Every structure is written in C-alpha cells, then in structure tokens.
Amino acid sequence: MEVCNCIEPQWPADELLMKYQYISDFFIAIAYFSIPLELIYFVKKSAVFPYRWVLVQFGAFIVLCGATHLINLWTFTTHSRTVALVMTTAKGLTAAVSCATALMLVHIIPDLLSVKTRELFLKNKAAELDREMGLIRTQEETGRHVRMLTHEIRSTLDRHTILKTTLVELGRTLALEECALWMPTRTGLELQLSYTLRQQHPVEYTVPIQLPVINQVFGTSRAVKISPNSPVARLRPVTGKYMLGEVVAVRVPLLHLSNFQINNWPELSTKRYALMVLMLPSDSARQWHVHELELVEVVADQVAVALSHAAILEESMRARDLLMEQNVALDLARREAETAIRARNDFLAVMNHEMRTPMHAIIALSSLLQETELTPEQRLMVETILKSSNLLATLMNDVLDLSRLEDGSLQLELGTFNLHTLFREILSLIKPIAVVKKLPITLNLAPDLPEFVVGDEKRLMQIILNIVGNAVKFSKQGSISVAALVTKSDTRAADFFVVPTGSHFYLRVKVKDSGAGINPQDIPKLFTKFAQTQSLATRSSGGSGLGLAISKRFVNLMEGNIWIESDGLGKGCTAIFDVKLGISEGSNESKQSGIPKVPAIPRHANFSGLKVLVMDENGVSRMVTKGLLVHLGCEVTTVSSNEECLRVVSQEHKVVFMDVCMPGVENYQIAIRIHEKFTKQRHQRPLLVALTGNTDKSTKEKCMSFGLDGVLLKPVSLDNMRDVLSDLLERRVLYEGM
Amino acid sequence: MNTIVVAQLQRQFQDYMVSLYQQGYLDNQFTELRKLQDEGSPDFVAEVVSLFFDDCAKLINDMSISLERPDHVDFKQVDSGVHQLKGSSSSVGARRVKNVCIAFKECCDVQNREGCLRCLQQVDYEYKMLKTKLQDLFNLEQQILQAGGTIPQVDIN
C-alpha cells in the first residue's frame, strides 16, 4: 500500500478562493475570540447580570467556534493527522457546546423578553409617579397660597381691608385680570358692585339678585364657571377685540346677621351671600384648573369668616359706643335731676321761711286786731281774714310736709311723751267745734295703754287730729267715738303682721263717726293726694285733700297701717290706724309740750370712782381741774406732758382731759397717738376732751378732725363740768356744751 | 360774846370778799374754786392759790431774764411764759393779772420790748397785790375758824 506522506496539496485548489476563505476564517476567528473578551469585559463592568452561567456557556461556544475556524486555517493546505485530530476534537466540542447552548437558549430567551416587558411597565409607572408628583407640588403650592391669603385676610379686623386684601392677593396668586366682589344691598333685592381689583372707584353697578346665573352660583358652595358675558362679569365696557378670559364666580356667605340682630335690617333670608367674580386674563388661552378653583373656594370661606369677625367687632364697638353715650346721657340726666331736687329743696326751704313769716305776721296781727274794739262788720272781716290765713298756713304746712315726705327726707323726731295727755289734749282741741255742731265726742283709752311712750308726738297728734277733724267735719249729726288700744295682731291687712317686740308696742286708734259715710268704691281714693269725694256735705268744708295722704305717710313712717271701713253711704265710717311706738322706761323726762332732743334715760348723778386722766402743762390749771373732778367724785390722775400722758393712759381711764392751749399742732397729736394705742390693744379707748381757752369754730373742727370727742372752754365751772361729764358718758360725744 | 365776834369777822370777811370782786381782783372762777373746797380738801383754795403765786414768781423771773438784753430778746420764751401765766390766772380767777397778760401777749406778738417790759412790771405789781389781799382774806378765814365760826358763803352777783 502506498501511503503518501508527502505534504503536497492533494487538490490544486483555486488560489484566490483559497485566499479569501483563509482571510475570512482568520477574521471570523478573531471576531469569535474577541466577542467573549468583550462580553467578559462588559459583564465585569456591570454589577448586575443574572445569566453568568449562560454567558460562560456562550463564551465557551464562541471560543470553540473560533478555535474551529482558526484550526481551519491549517486545513487549507495539506495537513498532518494531528491537525485533523485537533480539528475534529474542536468541532466535536463545539458541536456539544452549541447544542447545549441552543437547548439553554430555549429557557433563556423568554426570560429575557419578560425583562423587557417589565422594563416597559416600570417606565410607565415612573412616568405616572412623575405626573402625580407634579400634581402634589401644585397642590402644595396652592395650599401655601391659601395660607398666605388667609393670613393676609385674617390679619386685620377692618372689613374693607379684608376684602381689598382678598382681591389683591387672589389677583396676584392666580394672575387674574379682574376680580370683583358684589355685596347684597340693604333691601336684599340687588347686588351692588362693592370692590374691584383694578378699577379704583367702581361705578355703582347693581344687578338684581334673582338672575339665573346668580342663583346658580348661590346654589352651590363650589366655584362655578360662568359666561364672560353675564352681567356680573361685564365690568368694563367690552371693546370688541378681546377674547375674554374665562370667568369663575363663587358665593361668599355672610354669616353674622341672623345671630346678632342689633341693627334694624330686615331679615330677608337666613343666608345672605356676596358674589366674588374672578376673570382670567383675556387672550391668554388660560383655563381654570381644578386646583385654582379649589383655592378660590377655600378663600371664599375664609373671607366669609373674616367678614363675620369684622362685622361682630363692628357691632360690639357700636354697642359699646351706644352704651357710653347712654351712660353719659344718664349721668347728665342724673346730675340734672339732682340739681333740680337741690333747687327744689332750696326753694322749699326758702319759701318755707319766706312764706311763713308774713303768714305769721298776718295771723298774729289779725288776732290782735280781733281783741280791739270793732264794729260788727269789721269783726266779720277780721274773722274772715283770720280764718283764711289759718287755712293758708295749714295748706302751706301740708304741702311742705308732703313734699318732704315724698322724697323721703322727712324723719321722725322721737321723744318721750305722755300718751294719755296727748289724747286729752286732742280732745280739748276738737271739743269746741264738736260742741258747736252738737256732736258728742267720747274718748276710750284701753287700761293697758302705756302712759309714757317714745315716738314723734307732734306727728302723731297731727294724724289723730286730722282723722278726728275729718270725722267732725263730715258728720252732721250723731256722735264721734275715739278709742285707743294696744293691738297684738292684726288680721285685717294680710301683708302686715304686728309683732310686739320687747320695748315696742302697736297703738291702734279707732275713730268712729256717724256721718255721711263713704261709698266702698271710693275708699282707695281717699288716701291719694288732692282727691275728695264729691258728696254735697263735703263741698262746703274746705281743706286741700292732703290731710289723709299726709297722715298715711306719717303712719307708714311709724311702721304702721291706716285704713277706713264704711258700711256705705249714710252709715258713717270708721277710720283705724296702727302705729309702732316705743315704751319709755322712766318717766322723769315727761314734758307737756315741746320735744326733748334726747331720749329720757336717767342721767348720771355722780361719778364716784370714775377714773379720769388730766393732762395740763400748767400746774395751776391742772390742780384746779383735778379739784373739780375730785369734787365730783372722780378718781383723778394728773400728768403734765404728752409723753407722760401716753405712758400713763390705760383702759381703766374712762375720760382724758387734755389741755390744747399751746399754740401749734403737737397737742392734738396726742389724741391720734391715743387712738392708735387703743386700736392696737383693742380696748375701749377713753373719751378724749380738749380743754381750751377759745372755742371758735376752727378749734372745734380741729378737735373733731383729730378724733377728740369733745371740747370744753376753760375755765370750767362745777355745774358745767357736771353736765358735761354726764352728757359725755351718755352720748359719747359732746360738741354742744360750751 | 364769841358769836358777836364771829359775826363781825364774818361780816368783815364778806365785805372784803365782795370788795375784791368789785375791784376786779377776782372773778367767777374764784367762786368756782371755793365751791370745790369741802371736807375732803379743806385747804384746796389756799393750795391752789399759793401754787399760783409761786408759779407767777418763777415765770416773771424767767421772763425778765429773757427781756434783759435789748438786742437778744427771746420773744418765744416770753410768749410761752405769758401764755402760762394767762392760763394760770384764768384758772384761779385772778382777773387783773389775766387782763395784764392779755395786753402783755399783744406786746409780745409785735415784739415790742418796751411794751413787754412795762407789762412785766405791771404783772409783777398785780400779782403781788393780789397775794397780799388774799393773804389778808385767808387770815380772816383763820380767825373766823379759830373763833369757832364757819366761813360764810359769799354770793357774788
């Protein structure tokens, strides 16, 4: 067998084709080798690559392919068996790997495709999130605008500022062309253009409130887009060229009126609204965005609240001003009233005196005239004069008394007097008239009626005289009986319960007459001023009609009650009154007439053991004063200086006599210091009496102002000192004994 | 016999007393002082009066010292002295002395040294006069008491 081991080519191949194949194989090999290198390089670079295993496989596949092609280079010419072996191995490997890779790819490629889908999905998501973020940002900006607007609006309580600010800020935020506010008029039937943004002085436009567009806006709390041609939006004369921007209107509730009805505005509806109109710039092709609309709505609400606050504030300020005015007016009125009362009192006081003086003159002289020799005519004339003047005097007294009674300035003058004697006196006064009219009067005093009582004698007499006088006046025949008794309880008047307390009792006086009687219907009128029942009998008798009214007032002052009972016309009547009187303990001060100024309590007759302190710098007068007081039975301590006085004075001393003759004020300081000392110790302080050489008003006032209880003129006589001491100890004050 | 003496003395006493009043040496206050004399204080008047005279002497002495130097007169001291004197004299009823004191005070107020000196002299004179007179009166009283009589109440009106 002939084996040819020669290296000569078997087939003399085409040289060119061979060359090209050779070159191509070479490049393929290079490419095949470089691809995995690239892959490795880039995979190494990238952090994330899930399919490494695939890559390795692929890399192997490619490397082997490359190797194959590379080895192919040697097979173009005759080649040895080794090369063929290597070639075969390489091819075999390549085949294996590539099959494996092919199989792998069946799994891999769908995965890779799904990655792609996911990528797309994520991209969409990202875009969506971007959009949303944009939205949120816009909203946040809107919110910021609202806050800023609210802040601006709420930073003032002045209504005009609020509204102006709203419009300005809204205009700025939303870049509006025009912004206007329509407010309802007082009648509520029209809307009036109140504020605009651009126009400084808006013309007084009004539109009726019942327009459909307005109703539409008022019907919802949202901002409503309206046509730029509607009457509320046409604020400027249309010049034709413009493509008007979009207009939005929103209602602004006016919250206050229904709750705070201070004004007299008629309440037409429970909810009143104002209208806010906002216009975008013309020719801008801008549209109202949702967030802008929301902004407008929120602002409208805020404005409403701010306006209510401003309105409430206005109201309260107005109310306060009104109150202040009223206060001032009331004050003025009060002062005027006081002046009037003072003037009246002054007038009364003067007239009282001025009127009485001539009156007395007239009465006195007429009485005197009566005593002289007169012709019967003259006597008649004089009697008439006397009667008339007496009447006039009584009338004056009554009027003056009544006016004093009315404003409560009348006070009872209490004193001790003999009740029995009083009644007898009254009877003796009335007897002459009664005898003339042939009316017997009987007096019946209850056996338990106290004899000495404390009360206002004069006024009580006035009351009884008035009633008995009336009884006599209005009776033509019959008899009159006067009864006085002590009453324990009164069942007649429901609101008046008589409770005798300790040293008081209630005196009841009943005056019964058999005269004309009174119609029960007229009884309430009896006690009113100036009213008289118009029966014939009474017409002839004079009287001002004040008597009973005054009596009633006096009775009331004495904490009592007065009333009249009558069985009817012609059946006579009984006048009854209760008054509260005090029971007097002792009877040494009973006087027949006149009113003692001091209630009759037994005076100190001696002062034995009374501890007194005498302070006098002058030795002689000290001794004299001491002698005086010792003679009266006092226990006297003497001191000669202020300091000594302060040291020695104690709660045992009942009176301190101090000489205040020395010029200067130091003397009086001692009084103050004694006051202080005793206030601190909380003991009963002694009475302080100043001994001085002069007792003019200023000295008296000075003493009073320094807290002294009395002033005495030196030198003091024994009787004077006795009186003074007893007065002092009784009343604890002495500014009369000079 | 004794009674006649007593009566005589009493008459003398009364007349003297009345004359003192009439001449203006004494006034009502002296009467008041006499009222205070009783069993508890039998020498009350005498005590008061002697105290008064001592006081007078002292005050007058002090005042004369103050008024001595013409250029350096302490009118304040003089004024306070006069005040005291006036108070004392009115407490005992020494009418003349009191009147001089009033004039004295006026001179003192206008700071008239000459006037003050004159008044001082007068006061001195008056109080010494009164002292003598009252001394006589007291002597009479003693005589009456020693004779067994009682001091008559003199009613000055």
Chai-1 contact restraints between the chains, C-beta under 6 A:
chainA,res_idxA,chainB,res_idxB,connection_type,confidence,min_distance_angstrom,max_distance_angstrom,comment,restraint_id
A,N618,B,Q84,contact,1.0,0.0,6.0,A-B,restraint_1
A,N618,B,G87,contact,1.0,0.0,6.0,A-B,restraint_2
A,N618,B,S88,contact,1.0,0.0,6.0,A-B,restraint_3
A,G619,B,L51,contact,1.0,0.0,6.0,A-B,restraint_4
A,G619,B,D55,contact,1.0,0.0,6.0,A-B,restraint_5
A,V620,B,L51,contact,1.0,0.0,6.0,A-B,restraint_6
A,V620,B,F52,contact,1.0,0.0,6.0,A-B,restraint_7
A,V620,B,D55,contact,1.0,0.0,6.0,A-B,restraint_8
A,V620,B,S88,contact,1.0,0.0,6.0,A-B,restraint_9
A,V620,B,S91,contact,1.0,0.0,6.0,A-B,restraint_10
A,S621,B,G87,contact,1.0,0.0,6.0,A-B,restraint_11
A,S621,B,S91,contact,1.0,0.0,6.0,A-B,restraint_12
A,M623,B,V48,contact,1.0,0.0,6.0,A-B,restraint_13
A,M623,B,L51,contact,1.0,0.0,6.0,A-B,restraint_14
A,V624,B,V48,contact,1.0,0.0,6.0,A-B,restraint_15
A,V624,B,S91,contact,1.0,0.0,6.0,A-B,restraint_16
A,G627,B,L36,contact,1.0,0.0,6.0,A-B,restraint_17
A,G627,B,F44,contact,1.0,0.0,6.0,A-B,restraint_18
A,L628,B,L36,contact,1.0,0.0,6.0,A-B,restraint_19
A,H631,B,L36,contact,1.0,0.0,6.0,A-B,restraint_20
A,C661,B,G87,contact,1.0,0.0,6.0,A-B,restraint_21
A,P715,B,Q29,contact,1.0,0.0,6.0,A-B,restraint_22
A,P715,B,S90,contact,1.0,0.0,6.0,A-B,restraint_23
A,P715,B,S91,contact,1.0,0.0,6.0,A-B,restraint_24
A,S717,B,E32,contact,1.0,0.0,6.0,A-B,restraint_25
A,L718,B,E32,contact,1.0,0.0,6.0,A-B,restraint_26
A,L718,B,K35,contact,1.0,0.0,6.0,A-B,restraint_27
